[in-house]
Amino acid sequence: MVVESDTQLPARGPSASGWPLGRLRSADRAPAAFSGEAIDVRRLAVDYPLLDIFFTTMWLFLWIMWFFLLFRVFGDLFGDDTLSGWGKAGWTVFVLVLPFLGVFVYLIARGKGMGKREYQQAAEAEQQFRAYVRETAAEAKAPSGHVDELARLADLRNRGDITDDEYQRAKAIVLG
């Protein structure tokens, strides 16, 4: 049930004359957290200053950046093969119990090595990719001899991909 309020709101808003919000229904009011007062939901957007929007956006950005940094530290921690299991466990406990201090100490103590390890992993991945491309390109070359070509043609004929006449013509070209 929606109850109309008889109170007229004072004119407020971005212009000098303000926005006439008119009569508010009780459904347009959200209950206040602790005071028992009703908060005008429509006026909340008007009363939120631009600087507050900026600070809210900044804090949201910093919060997201913090999680990126946290995941980066854990990724480096568990991706490092030179660190023992006890070392990884110690750093993990330190970062989980005291997150800000743990991450900053980790960055100070092992930050230089983070870049070196990432560069080394990228170089190894590039080397593996190039080796794979070389192997695949070597396998994809056309058969080098007449025997390989005839075996391929016989296989195509046995699977039914080419007819006997096509096989004989291709065989004559290979041997010819």
C-alpha positions in Angstrom: 0.0 0.0 0.0 1.4 3.4 -1.0 0.6 6.4 1.1 0.8 9.9 -0.2 2.6 12.4 1.9 1.1 15.9 2.3 4.5 17.6 2.8 5.9 19.6 -0.1 9.6 19.3 -0.5 11.7 22.5 -0.7 13.0 23.3 -4.1 16.6 22.1 -4.6 18.7 21.0 -7.5 21.3 22.1 -10.0 19.5 25.2 -11.1 18.6 28.3 -9.1 15.0 27.6 -9.3 15.5 24.0 -8.3 13.6 20.9 -9.3 10.0 20.6 -8.1 9.9 17.1 -6.9 6.4 17.4 -5.8 4.7 15.1 -3.3 6.6 12.0 -2.4 5.0 8.7 -1.7 6.3 6.6 1.1 7.4 4.0 -1.5 9.9 6.6 -2.8 11.6 6.7 0.5 14.2 4.2 1.6 14.5 3.5 5.3 17.6 5.1 6.9 20.2 2.7 8.2 20.1 3.5 11.9 18.1 6.7 12.6 14.7 5.6 11.7 14.3 8.5 9.3 13.4 8.1 5.6 15.9 9.0 2.9 14.6 10.6 -0.2 16.0 8.3 -3.0 15.3 10.8 -5.7 17.2 13.6 -3.9 20.2 11.3 -3.2 21.6 11.7 -6.8 21.2 15.5 -6.6 22.9 15.7 -3.2 26.0 13.6 -4.2 28.7 16.1 -5.2 31.0 15.7 -8.1 34.0 15.5 -5.9 32.4 12.6 -4.0 31.8 10.8 -7.3 35.5 11.4 -8.2 36.7 10.0 -4.8 34.3 7.0 -5.1 35.7 6.2 -8.6 39.2 6.6 -7.3 38.7 4.3 -4.4 37.0 1.7 -6.7 40.0 1.9 -9.1 42.5 1.5 -6.2 40.5 -1.4 -4.9 40.6 -3.2 -8.3 44.3 -2.3 -8.6 44.9 -3.9 -5.2 43.4 -7.1 -6.3 45.5 -7.1 -9.5 48.6 -6.6 -7.3 47.6 -9.3 -4.9 47.0 -11.9 -7.7 50.3 -10.9 -9.3 52.1 -11.5 -6.0 50.5 -14.9 -5.6 51.1 -15.8 -9.2 54.8 -14.9 -8.9 55.0 -16.7 -5.5 53.6 -20.0 -6.8 55.3 -19.7 -10.2 58.8 -19.4 -8.7 60.6 -22.8 -8.9 63.5 -21.6 -6.8 61.5 -21.0 -3.7 61.0 -23.9 -1.4 57.6 -25.1 -0.2 58.2 -23.7 3.3 59.1 -20.3 1.8 56.0 -20.3 -0.2 53.9 -21.2 2.8 55.6 -18.5 4.9 55.0 -15.8 2.3 51.4 -17.0 1.9 50.6 -16.8 5.6 52.3 -13.4 5.8 50.3 -12.0 2.9 47.1 -13.5 4.2 47.5 -12.4 7.8 48.8 -8.9 7.1 47.8 -8.3 3.5 49.1 -4.7 2.9 52.3 -5.1 4.8 52.9 -8.6 3.4 52.5 -7.5 -0.2 54.7 -4.4 0.2 57.4 -6.4 2.0 57.2 -9.1 -0.8 57.5 -6.4 -3.4 60.5 -4.9 -1.7 62.2 -8.2 -1.0 61.5 -10.0 -4.2 60.3 -7.3 -6.6 63.4 -7.2 -8.8 63.2 -11.0 -9.2 59.6 -10.8 -10.3 60.5 -9.0 -13.5 63.4 -11.3 -14.2 61.3 -14.4 -13.6 58.5 -13.0 -15.9 61.1 -12.2 -18.6 62.6 -15.7 -18.3 59.2 -17.4 -18.6 58.3 -15.3 -21.6 61.6 -16.1 -23.3 61.1 -19.8 -22.6 57.5 -19.7 -24.0 58.8 -17.9 -27.1 61.5 -20.5 -27.6 59.0 -23.4 -27.2 56.6 -21.7 -29.7 59.4 -21.2 -32.3 60.5 -24.9 -31.8 56.9 -26.0 -32.3 56.5 -23.9 -35.5 59.8 -25.3 -36.9 58.7 -28.9 -36.1 55.2 -28.4 -37.6 56.6 -26.7 -40.7 59.1 -29.6 -41.2 56.3 -32.1 -41.0 54.0 -30.2 -43.3 56.4 -30.3 -46.2 55.4 -32.3 -49.3 56.7 -35.8 -49.5 60.2 -35.7 -50.9 60.4 -39.0 -52.9 58.3 -40.9 -55.5 57.7 -43.7 -53.0 56.1 -41.3 -50.4 53.9 -39.7 -53.1 52.8 -43.1 -54.4 52.0 -44.3 -50.9 49.9 -41.2 -50.3 48.1 -41.8 -53.6 47.4 -45.4 -52.7 46.1 -44.4 -49.3 43.7 -41.9 -51.0 42.5 -44.6 -53.4 42.0 -47.1 -50.6 39.9 -44.6 -48.6 37.8 -43.9 -51.7 38.8 -40.3 -51.9 40.0 -40.8 -55.6 38.9 -43.2 -58.3 41.1 -45.8 -60.0 41.3 -43.6 -63.1 42.4 -40.6 -61.0 44.9 -42.8 -59.3 46.4 -44.0 -62.6 46.7 -40.5 -64.0 48.4 -39.2 -60.8 50.7 -42.2 -60.8 51.7 -41.5 -64.3 52.5 -37.9 -63.4 54.6 -38.9 -60.4 56.5 -41.6 -62.3 56.6 -39.6 -65.6 
